[in-house]
């Protein structure tokens, strides 16, 4: 009986001690329950605020165009340091009990590293500005120009006049990257254009796959620079993408 009593007490103590430390986000540790989504944040910026708590280091990072929060297992960092935040999990309305603070949005990642460190190459954002599949790998024959729309080559050639206007392009998906910077990225080709003017980049909520024939509609943006190597002569953001 004494041994059983000791085991029960030991169990309660273990649970109590575990509750004193923040863990990887769980529904029970959120107020309200979290809405988690995988993402590849992959951004570089400077730390403008930081604190340690519950075995984690929390940092607010300023990229120059936005600020966001991220957290990783405790590491040494100070305000002003440049950091790379790699792929992680976005948590909505995350409450840290040990900080007694709720973050509207925060990215939980395996590690946050400094540019130039041994781990920087693995953490740096992948290059999504170029299609991973060449035109030869996807059959682009038989792609018909959208009614009242443009070919990919025509979009590049007329980008100055078309910028800000609604356009329509039919083509085939040569690359699809899901949830990069909180959106899906689609590269579309139709067989027109030369190298550098034959691939149209689109961001969308739609989910497609390589080889799909799609009709893309949306406002054209010219000379878009997201920073960190994400530069586009033309791009359609928040496009309507329909698989045909």
BAFI-333590 format. One record per residue: x, y, z of N, C-alpha, C in turn; residue in one letter. Coordinates in nm, 3 decimals. Last residue first. Layout:
{{X Y Z} {X Y Z} {X Y Z} A}
...
//
This chain:
{{-0.874 2.274 -6.565} {-0.966 2.239 -6.675} {-0.953 2.093 -6.714} X}
{{-0.869 2.443 -6.262} {-0.818 2.328 -6.336} {-0.921 2.287 -6.441} X}
{{-0.829 2.782 -6.208} {-0.926 2.676 -6.230} {-0.862 2.565 -6.312} X}
{{-0.750 3.034 -5.994} {-0.689 2.929 -6.075} {-0.787 2.813 -6.085} X}
{{-0.728 3.369 -5.932} {-0.826 3.260 -5.946} {-0.765 3.158 -6.040} X}
{{-0.455 3.499 -5.734} {-0.524 3.469 -5.860} {-0.632 3.364 -5.841} X}
{{-0.287 3.642 -5.566} {-0.423 3.609 -5.523} {-0.511 3.578 -5.644} X}
{{-0.095 3.796 -5.827} {-0.114 3.762 -5.687} {-0.262 3.737 -5.656} X}
{{0.102 3.734 -6.093} {-0.039 3.753 -6.060} {-0.058 3.705 -5.917} X}
{{0.388 3.904 -6.220} {0.330 3.805 -6.129} {0.182 3.837 -6.112} X}
{{0.691 3.992 -6.383} {0.544 3.988 -6.381} {0.499 3.880 -6.284} X}
{{0.946 3.996 -6.282} {0.909 4.096 -6.382} {0.757 4.107 -6.390} X}
{{1.020 3.947 -5.943} {0.945 3.902 -6.059} {0.917 4.018 -6.153} X}
{{1.212 3.820 -5.678} {1.188 3.930 -5.770} {1.122 3.877 -5.896} X}
{{1.327 3.723 -5.402} {1.198 3.699 -5.465} {1.162 3.819 -5.552} X}
{{1.556 3.791 -5.263} {1.570 3.717 -5.389} {1.441 3.687 -5.460} X}
{{1.471 3.937 -5.040} {1.536 3.809 -5.019} {1.542 3.724 -5.146} X}
{{1.170 4.095 -5.174} {1.290 4.092 -5.091} {1.345 3.951 -5.085} X}
{{0.968 4.106 -5.349} {0.930 4.068 -5.214} {1.049 4.079 -5.119} X}
{{0.897 4.302 -5.609} {1.014 4.261 -5.531} {0.970 4.234 -5.388} X}
{{0.766 4.316 -5.932} {0.738 4.290 -5.791} {0.864 4.240 -5.722} X}
{{0.715 4.408 -6.202} {0.835 4.444 -6.126} {0.813 4.432 -5.974} X}
{{0.358 4.419 -6.209} {0.486 4.424 -6.277} {0.597 4.466 -6.180} X}
{{0.074 4.221 -6.178} {0.166 4.310 -6.107} {0.300 4.303 -6.177} X}
{{-0.255 4.177 -6.299} {-0.112 4.162 -6.320} {-0.034 4.266 -6.240} X}
{{-0.528 4.022 -6.143} {-0.463 4.148 -6.178} {-0.313 4.127 -6.190} X}
{{-0.660 3.716 -6.292} {-0.624 3.806 -6.183} {-0.556 3.930 -6.234} X}
{{-0.678 3.373 -6.372} {-0.734 3.507 -6.387} {-0.694 3.591 -6.267} X}
{{-0.592 3.085 -6.549} {-0.553 3.178 -6.444} {-0.613 3.314 -6.474} X}
{{-0.670 2.762 -6.599} {-0.706 2.895 -6.645} {-0.682 2.990 -6.528} X}
{{-0.457 2.477 -6.657} {-0.529 2.570 -6.569} {-0.562 2.699 -6.642} X}
{{-0.373 2.144 -6.668} {-0.406 2.260 -6.751} {-0.495 2.351 -6.668} X}
{{-0.121 1.985 -6.472} {-0.260 2.032 -6.486} {-0.268 2.146 -6.587} X}
{{0.149 1.948 -6.438} {0.085 1.885 -6.553} {-0.058 1.927 -6.574} X}
{{0.152 1.947 -6.087} {0.230 1.960 -6.210} {0.163 1.882 -6.322} X}
{{-0.161 2.052 -5.939} {-0.044 1.963 -5.948} {0.026 1.983 -6.082} X}
{{-0.315 2.274 -5.697} {-0.304 2.210 -5.828} {-0.185 2.115 -5.826} X}
{{-0.523 2.464 -5.503} {-0.427 2.354 -5.497} {-0.430 2.282 -5.632} X}
{{-0.565 2.818 -5.450} {-0.599 2.693 -5.517} {-0.487 2.591 -5.503} X}
{{-0.485 3.056 -5.360} {-0.529 2.962 -5.257} {-0.558 2.825 -5.317} X}
{{-0.186 3.189 -5.519} {-0.327 3.154 -5.515} {-0.358 3.067 -5.394} X}
{{0.036 3.346 -5.745} {0.006 3.306 -5.607} {-0.145 3.290 -5.595} X}
{{0.235 3.268 -6.027} {0.103 3.300 -5.975} {0.097 3.262 -5.829} X}
{{0.451 3.335 -6.299} {0.436 3.300 -6.158} {0.303 3.353 -6.105} X}
{{0.514 3.208 -6.614} {0.435 3.305 -6.538} {0.416 3.254 -6.395} X}
{{0.759 3.181 -6.852} {0.711 3.121 -6.727} {0.642 3.228 -6.642} X}
{{0.890 3.293 -7.061} {0.802 3.180 -7.091} {0.737 3.118 -6.968} X}
{{1.094 3.468 -7.047} {0.962 3.524 -7.077} {0.860 3.414 -7.106} X}
{{1.314 3.317 -6.986} {1.297 3.443 -6.915} {1.164 3.510 -6.940} X}
{{1.337 3.183 -7.305} {1.387 3.174 -7.168} {1.379 3.312 -7.101} X}
{{1.042 3.297 -7.485} {1.177 3.241 -7.477} {1.217 3.233 -7.330} X}
{{0.697 3.224 -7.573} {0.804 3.297 -7.506} {0.936 3.222 -7.508} X}
{{0.470 2.944 -7.521} {0.510 3.070 -7.584} {0.625 3.133 -7.507} X}
{{0.399 2.731 -7.370} {0.477 2.704 -7.491} {0.521 2.829 -7.562} X}
{{0.285 2.800 -7.135} {0.194 2.760 -7.243} {0.266 2.732 -7.373} X}
{{0.325 2.765 -6.777} {0.380 2.785 -6.911} {0.279 2.739 -7.015} X}
{{0.334 2.868 -6.441} {0.251 2.829 -6.555} {0.325 2.861 -6.685} X}
{{0.378 2.795 -6.107} {0.446 2.839 -6.229} {0.372 2.781 -6.348} X}
{{0.238 2.895 -5.802} {0.220 2.815 -5.923} {0.301 2.877 -6.036} X}
{{0.220 2.880 -5.455} {0.290 2.938 -5.570} {0.280 2.842 -5.688} X}
{{0.000 2.967 -5.190} {0.049 2.865 -5.283} {0.108 2.934 -5.406} X}
{{0.093 3.134 -4.881} {0.015 3.122 -5.004} {0.074 3.010 -5.088} X}
{{0.266 3.186 -4.667} {0.122 3.182 -4.644} {0.038 3.182 -4.771} X}
{{0.523 3.147 -4.761} {0.482 3.281 -4.720} {0.329 3.292 -4.718} X}
{{0.397 2.872 -4.913} {0.521 2.948 -4.901} {0.480 3.092 -4.874} X}
{{0.195 2.663 -4.959} {0.213 2.737 -4.834} {0.355 2.791 -4.816} X}
{{0.342 2.462 -5.212} {0.230 2.489 -5.124} {0.273 2.561 -4.996} X}
{{0.426 2.497 -5.541} {0.482 2.501 -5.406} {0.372 2.547 -5.310} X}
{{0.458 2.357 -5.853} {0.360 2.395 -5.751} {0.426 2.386 -5.615} X}
{{0.531 2.389 -6.199} {0.580 2.380 -6.061} {0.469 2.426 -5.968} X}
{{0.393 2.386 -6.427} {0.525 2.322 -6.432} {0.590 2.317 -6.295} X}
{{0.070 2.369 -6.550} {0.149 2.387 -6.427} {0.281 2.312 -6.442} X}
{{-0.012 2.528 -6.857} {0.006 2.407 -6.778} {0.098 2.434 -6.660} X}
{{-0.262 2.779 -6.936} {-0.134 2.712 -6.949} {-0.129 2.585 -6.867} X}
{{-0.418 3.084 -7.008} {-0.432 2.938 -6.997} {-0.294 2.876 -7.018} X}
{{-0.495 3.386 -6.850} {-0.392 3.306 -6.917} {-0.424 3.159 -6.897} X}
{{-0.622 3.710 -6.830} {-0.654 3.566 -6.826} {-0.551 3.491 -6.909} X}
{{-0.624 4.005 -6.620} {-0.586 3.929 -6.738} {-0.627 3.784 -6.720} X}
{{-0.694 4.325 -6.507} {-0.732 4.185 -6.499} {-0.694 4.115 -6.629} X}
{{-0.418 4.553 -6.448} {-0.540 4.512 -6.518} {-0.566 4.363 -6.499} X}
{{-0.175 4.608 -6.340} {-0.291 4.656 -6.268} {-0.423 4.615 -6.331} X}
{{-0.014 4.607 -6.651} {0.001 4.616 -6.505} {-0.122 4.678 -6.441} X}
{{-0.032 4.625 -6.924} {-0.124 4.533 -6.856} {-0.118 4.544 -6.704} X}
{{0.168 4.796 -7.004} {0.029 4.834 -7.032} {-0.071 4.750 -6.953} X}
{{0.390 4.653 -6.913} {0.372 4.792 -6.872} {0.227 4.839 -6.894} X}
{{0.371 4.397 -7.034} {0.357 4.412 -6.889} {0.330 4.556 -6.845} X}
{{0.377 4.284 -7.287} {0.289 4.398 -7.263} {0.273 4.434 -7.116} X}
{{0.556 4.074 -7.274} {0.578 4.180 -7.373} {0.496 4.304 -7.342} X}
{{0.442 3.911 -7.075} {0.574 3.973 -7.054} {0.595 4.092 -7.148} X}
{{0.201 3.847 -7.202} {0.199 3.910 -7.070} {0.332 3.980 -7.044} X}
{{0.287 3.717 -7.430} {0.219 3.846 -7.444} {0.212 3.921 -7.312} X}
{{0.386 3.480 -7.321} {0.477 3.573 -7.388} {0.416 3.711 -7.401} X}
{{0.148 3.364 -7.229} {0.251 3.402 -7.132} {0.347 3.503 -7.195} X}
{{-0.132 3.516 -7.400} {-0.035 3.410 -7.382} {0.067 3.457 -7.279} X}
{{-0.448 3.640 -7.273} {-0.314 3.658 -7.326} {-0.235 3.528 -7.316} X}
{{-0.801 3.659 -7.355} {-0.686 3.664 -7.266} {-0.555 3.682 -7.339} X}
{{-1.024 3.607 -7.499} {-1.011 3.743 -7.447} {-0.890 3.761 -7.358} X}
{{-0.986 3.276 -7.411} {-1.072 3.370 -7.483} {-1.062 3.509 -7.420} X}
{{-0.649 3.166 -7.386} {-0.777 3.194 -7.321} {-0.855 3.297 -7.400} X}
{{-0.499 2.956 -7.629} {-0.505 3.086 -7.565} {-0.644 3.111 -7.507} X}
{{-0.443 2.612 -7.570} {-0.511 2.718 -7.644} {-0.519 2.846 -7.562} X}
{{-0.202 2.372 -7.601} {-0.255 2.471 -7.507} {-0.315 2.587 -7.587} X}
{{-0.077 2.189 -7.769} {-0.223 2.193 -7.767} {-0.284 2.290 -7.667} X}
{{0.209 2.110 -7.572} {0.140 2.114 -7.700} {-0.011 2.119 -7.679} X}
{{0.355 2.079 -7.347} {0.283 2.206 -7.361} {0.209 2.217 -7.493} X}
{{0.431 1.836 -7.128} {0.388 1.853 -7.266} {0.302 1.978 -7.279} X}
{{0.706 1.879 -6.924} {0.560 1.887 -6.930} {0.521 1.915 -7.074} X}
{{0.972 1.875 -6.978} {0.922 1.772 -6.888} {0.770 1.771 -6.883} X}
{{1.030 2.097 -7.130} {1.039 1.967 -7.193} {0.982 1.855 -7.109} X}
{{1.020 2.306 -6.951} {0.909 2.291 -7.046} {0.910 2.154 -7.111} X}
{{1.127 2.176 -6.629} {1.146 2.246 -6.754} {1.029 2.221 -6.848} X}
{{1.052 2.234 -6.295} {1.029 2.143 -6.408} {1.043 2.222 -6.537} X}
{{1.088 2.438 -6.124} {1.172 2.321 -6.103} {1.161 2.224 -6.219} X}
{{1.106 2.782 -6.216} {1.034 2.655 -6.219} {1.129 2.538 -6.202} X}
{{1.218 3.027 -5.979} {1.238 2.955 -6.104} {1.162 2.823 -6.101} X}
{{1.166 3.126 -5.733} {1.151 3.219 -5.845} {1.168 3.149 -5.979} X}
{{1.211 2.995 -5.505} {1.085 2.964 -5.571} {1.062 3.056 -5.690} X}
{{1.468 2.872 -5.337} {1.444 2.960 -5.450} {1.318 2.917 -5.522} X}
{{1.415 2.858 -4.979} {1.441 2.796 -5.107} {1.408 2.895 -5.219} X}
{{1.571 3.043 -4.718} {1.455 3.014 -4.801} {1.495 2.952 -4.933} X}
{{1.801 2.877 -4.494} {1.768 2.983 -4.588} {1.651 2.945 -4.675} X}
{{1.874 2.658 -4.345} {1.759 2.736 -4.299} {1.714 2.839 -4.400} X}
{{2.096 2.552 -4.462} {1.978 2.467 -4.451} {1.855 2.546 -4.416} X}
{{2.272 2.768 -4.436} {2.236 2.720 -4.569} {2.109 2.635 -4.565} X}
{{2.308 2.798 -4.159} {2.235 2.899 -4.235} {2.188 2.847 -4.370} X}
{{2.460 2.641 -3.997} {2.324 2.595 -4.024} {2.248 2.688 -4.116} X}
{{2.696 2.778 -3.963} {2.702 2.648 -4.030} {2.564 2.599 -4.070} X}
{{2.626 3.128 -4.037} {2.655 3.016 -3.948} {2.652 2.886 -4.026} X}
{{2.543 3.318 -4.214} {2.686 3.289 -4.210} {2.723 3.175 -4.118} X}
{{2.279 3.439 -4.012} {2.339 3.429 -4.146} {2.490 3.407 -4.134} X}
{{2.182 3.233 -3.735} {2.241 3.359 -3.783} {2.295 3.340 -3.924} X}
{{1.866 3.065 -3.677} {2.011 3.072 -3.692} {2.054 3.209 -3.744} X}
{{1.645 2.879 -3.491} {1.662 3.009 -3.556} {1.812 3.035 -3.559} X}
{{1.486 2.562 -3.514} {1.601 2.644 -3.476} {1.596 2.774 -3.553} X}
{{1.230 2.465 -3.555} {1.328 2.379 -3.487} {1.447 2.458 -3.438} X}
{{0.960 2.694 -3.475} {1.057 2.633 -3.565} {1.158 2.552 -3.486} X}
{{0.655 2.849 -3.480} {0.739 2.762 -3.399} {0.829 2.682 -3.495} X}
{{0.540 3.172 -3.525} {0.595 3.056 -3.594} {0.683 2.978 -3.497} X}
{{0.235 3.328 -3.435} {0.375 3.300 -3.403} {0.417 3.174 -3.475} X}
{{-0.017 3.569 -3.387} {0.045 3.471 -3.476} {0.190 3.452 -3.434} X}
{{-0.091 3.680 -3.142} {-0.191 3.663 -3.248} {-0.145 3.558 -3.348} X}
{{0.002 3.552 -2.834} {0.052 3.601 -2.962} {-0.055 3.576 -3.069} X}
{{-0.039 3.631 -2.498} {-0.097 3.566 -2.615} {-0.046 3.633 -2.741} X}
{{0.120 3.564 -2.189} {0.107 3.649 -2.306} {0.049 3.568 -2.421} X}
{{0.264 3.456 -1.973} {0.133 3.517 -1.952} {0.103 3.615 -2.065} X}
{{0.488 3.312 -1.998} {0.500 3.456 -2.026} {0.372 3.531 -1.992} X}
{{0.389 3.063 -1.935} {0.501 3.114 -1.856} {0.524 3.263 -1.880} X}
{{0.189 3.026 -2.124} {0.153 3.038 -1.983} {0.265 3.101 -1.902} X}
{{0.130 3.169 -2.422} {0.239 3.115 -2.343} {0.205 3.136 -2.196} X}
{{-0.110 3.109 -2.663} {-0.088 3.164 -2.529} {0.028 3.092 -2.461} X}
{{-0.175 3.190 -2.995} {-0.099 3.104 -2.904} {-0.075 3.175 -2.771} X}
{{-0.328 3.267 -3.225} {-0.374 3.290 -3.087} {-0.306 3.197 -2.986} X}
{{-0.201 3.021 -3.443} {-0.288 3.136 -3.425} {-0.330 3.144 -3.278} X}
{{0.111 2.920 -3.558} {0.008 2.903 -3.456} {-0.070 3.033 -3.442} X}
{{0.285 2.766 -3.814} {0.217 2.888 -3.775} {0.108 2.856 -3.675} X}
{{0.590 2.599 -3.805} {0.445 2.587 -3.792} {0.387 2.718 -3.744} X}
{{0.856 2.625 -4.051} {0.802 2.594 -3.919} {0.651 2.584 -3.921} X}
{{1.165 2.699 -4.211} {1.032 2.638 -4.216} {0.984 2.602 -4.077} X}
{{1.358 2.959 -4.042} {1.332 2.859 -4.144} {1.188 2.808 -4.140} X}
{{1.477 3.272 -4.008} {1.370 3.189 -3.953} {1.331 3.088 -4.062} X}
{{1.785 3.410 -3.940} {1.706 3.343 -4.043} {1.605 3.254 -3.974} X}
{{1.888 3.731 -3.813} {1.853 3.590 -3.798} {1.780 3.541 -3.922} X}
{{2.093 3.978 -3.669} {2.030 3.927 -3.790} {2.005 3.777 -3.773} X}
{{2.041 4.156 -3.363} {2.102 4.046 -3.436} {2.023 4.012 -3.562} X}
{{1.883 4.340 -3.233} {1.973 4.390 -3.337} {2.039 4.280 -3.417} X}
{{1.880 4.182 -2.921} {1.816 4.279 -3.009} {1.920 4.335 -3.106} X}
{{2.033 3.853 -2.927} {2.006 3.984 -2.866} {1.942 4.075 -2.969} X}
{{2.062 3.509 -2.830} {2.036 3.611 -2.930} {2.011 3.742 -2.858} X}
{{2.099 3.169 -2.779} {2.151 3.301 -2.743} {2.129 3.398 -2.858} X}
{{1.803 2.965 -2.731} {1.933 2.992 -2.790} {1.974 3.135 -2.754} X}
{{1.552 2.721 -2.674} {1.632 2.833 -2.623} {1.770 2.844 -2.687} X}
{{1.364 2.634 -2.962} {1.431 2.594 -2.838} {1.538 2.695 -2.802} X}
{{1.181 2.923 -3.087} {1.261 2.801 -3.107} {1.318 2.759 -2.973} X}
{{0.946 3.139 -3.246} {1.001 3.078 -3.124} {1.072 2.949 -3.159} X}
{{0.850 3.458 -3.378} {0.891 3.319 -3.395} {0.949 3.269 -3.264} X}
{{0.648 3.720 -3.513} {0.705 3.649 -3.398} {0.741 3.506 -3.437} X}
{{0.717 3.988 -3.745} {0.647 3.868 -3.704} {0.720 3.805 -3.587} X}
{{0.680 4.270 -3.956} {0.731 4.215 -3.831} {0.649 4.090 -3.797} X}
{{0.788 4.385 -4.282} {0.689 4.332 -4.188} {0.760 4.289 -4.060} X}
{{0.995 4.496 -4.417} {0.861 4.518 -4.473} {0.751 4.467 -4.381} X}
{{1.203 4.440 -4.258} {1.210 4.564 -4.333} {1.079 4.599 -4.396} X}
{{1.168 4.230 -4.096} {1.229 4.202 -4.225} {1.254 4.329 -4.306} X}
{{1.205 4.182 -3.763} {1.168 4.288 -3.858} {1.242 4.261 -3.988} X}
{{1.085 3.954 -3.525} {1.178 3.980 -3.633} {1.121 4.085 -3.727} X}
{{1.089 3.870 -3.195} {1.012 3.943 -3.294} {1.111 3.990 -3.400} X}
{{1.137 3.556 -3.042} {1.195 3.672 -3.107} {1.090 3.738 -3.197} X}
{{1.187 3.346 -2.764} {1.089 3.414 -2.848} {1.157 3.536 -2.911} X}
{{1.312 3.040 -2.679} {1.348 3.179 -2.704} {1.248 3.236 -2.803} X}
{{1.209 2.806 -2.426} {1.202 2.860 -2.560} {1.259 3.002 -2.562} X}
{{1.195 2.725 -2.165} {1.279 2.646 -2.253} {1.279 2.694 -2.397} X}
{{1.028 2.916 -2.044} {0.982 2.779 -2.058} {1.064 2.695 -2.153} X}
{{1.171 3.190 -2.214} {1.072 3.141 -2.118} {1.036 2.998 -2.149} X}
{{1.333 3.486 -2.315} {1.339 3.343 -2.292} {1.234 3.304 -2.190} X}
{{1.283 3.736 -2.572} {1.278 3.692 -2.433} {1.286 3.540 -2.428} X}
{{1.307 4.025 -2.782} {1.333 3.884 -2.753} {1.319 3.858 -2.604} X}
{{1.283 4.241 -3.062} {1.240 4.209 -2.925} {1.264 4.061 -2.901} X}
{{1.400 4.259 -3.302} {1.364 4.386 -3.239} {1.313 4.365 -3.096} X}
{{1.632 4.112 -3.513} {1.555 4.094 -3.391} {1.528 4.231 -3.328} X}
{{1.601 4.134 -3.867} {1.671 4.169 -3.743} {1.578 4.159 -3.624} X}
{{1.578 3.869 -4.114} {1.552 4.003 -4.061} {1.633 4.026 -3.936} X}
{{1.462 3.642 -4.359} {1.574 3.697 -4.284} {1.539 3.837 -4.237} X}
{{1.247 3.358 -4.385} {1.277 3.499 -4.400} {1.393 3.540 -4.311} X}
{{1.091 3.107 -4.394} {1.211 3.131 -4.469} {1.247 3.276 -4.490} X}
{{0.833 2.981 -4.369} {0.851 3.123 -4.346} {0.976 3.172 -4.418} X}
{{0.649 2.766 -4.483} {0.792 2.788 -4.499} {0.816 2.937 -4.488} X}
{{0.412 2.596 -4.276} {0.451 2.704 -4.365} {0.602 2.707 -4.378} X}
{{0.122 2.428 -4.159} {0.264 2.427 -4.191} {0.297 2.539 -4.288} X}
{{-0.096 2.561 -3.916} {-0.075 2.531 -4.057} {0.073 2.531 -4.086} X}
{{-0.340 2.551 -3.657} {-0.201 2.537 -3.702} {-0.195 2.506 -3.849} X}
{{-0.513 2.714 -3.444} {-0.534 2.673 -3.582} {-0.395 2.669 -3.643} X}
{{-0.569 2.627 -3.097} {-0.491 2.682 -3.208} {-0.540 2.634 -3.343} X}
{{-0.835 2.728 -2.879} {-0.761 2.620 -2.943} {-0.693 2.673 -3.068} X}
{{-0.780 3.071 -2.750} {-0.855 2.949 -2.770} {-0.770 2.842 -2.839} X}
{{-0.536 2.923 -2.577} {-0.662 2.989 -2.547} {-0.687 3.094 -2.654} X}
{{-0.349 2.621 -2.533} {-0.390 2.735 -2.614} {-0.521 2.794 -2.562} X}
{{-0.277 2.383 -2.433} {-0.195 2.496 -2.392} {-0.233 2.622 -2.467} X}
{{-0.430 2.189 -2.543} {-0.457 2.220 -2.403} {-0.381 2.343 -2.356} X}
{{-0.322 2.165 -2.805} {-0.454 2.225 -2.784} {-0.479 2.266 -2.641} X}
{{0.023 2.267 -2.790} {-0.079 2.163 -2.785} {-0.214 2.232 -2.764} X}
{{0.348 2.360 -2.895} {0.207 2.394 -2.882} {0.115 2.275 -2.886} X}
{{0.603 2.229 -2.689} {0.556 2.252 -2.824} {0.406 2.269 -2.818} X}
{{0.570 2.385 -2.363} {0.606 2.277 -2.452} {0.571 2.318 -2.594} X}
{{0.676 2.561 -2.076} {0.610 2.563 -2.205} {0.659 2.446 -2.288} X}
{{0.647 2.426 -1.748} {0.733 2.459 -1.862} {0.652 2.459 -1.990} X}
{{0.485 2.338 -1.553} {0.555 2.463 -1.526} {0.637 2.510 -1.644} X}
{{0.388 2.090 -1.610} {0.300 2.204 -1.636} {0.368 2.337 -1.615} X}
{{0.584 1.924 -1.514} {0.570 1.938 -1.659} {0.487 2.059 -1.693} X}
{{0.531 1.935 -1.240} {0.654 1.993 -1.292} {0.646 2.015 -1.442} X}
{{0.286 1.799 -1.233} {0.293 1.938 -1.188} {0.417 2.007 -1.243} X}
{{0.357 1.544 -1.318} {0.263 1.624 -1.397} {0.271 1.770 -1.361} X}
{{0.525 1.472 -1.108} {0.577 1.478 -1.245} {0.488 1.562 -1.333} X}
{{0.349 1.471 -0.892} {0.460 1.567 -0.895} {0.516 1.582 -1.036} X}
{{0.180 1.257 -0.961} {0.125 1.393 -0.952} {0.236 1.498 -0.958} X}
{{0.365 1.046 -0.945} {0.298 1.078 -1.071} {0.244 1.218 -1.072} X}
{{0.432 1.046 -0.674} {0.536 1.073 -0.775} {0.475 1.113 -0.909} X}
{{0.184 0.972 -0.565} {0.240 1.104 -0.535} {0.344 1.143 -0.639} X}
{{0.169 0.710 -0.669} {0.065 0.809 -0.703} {0.118 0.950 -0.681} X}
{{0.390 0.589 -0.550} {0.383 0.599 -0.695} {0.282 0.704 -0.739} X}
{{0.317 0.604 -0.282} {0.436 0.677 -0.328} {0.434 0.695 -0.480} X}
{{0.098 0.428 -0.280} {0.079 0.569 -0.243} {0.195 0.654 -0.296} X}
{{0.229 0.189 -0.342} {0.127 0.242 -0.434} {0.106 0.390 -0.409} X}
{{0.389 0.157 -0.116} {0.452 0.173 -0.246} {0.355 0.233 -0.346} X}
{{0.193 0.125 0.079} {0.282 0.240 0.088} {0.348 0.266 -0.047} X}
{{0.084 -0.121 0.000} {0.000 0.000 0.000} {0.086 0.125 0.000} X}
//
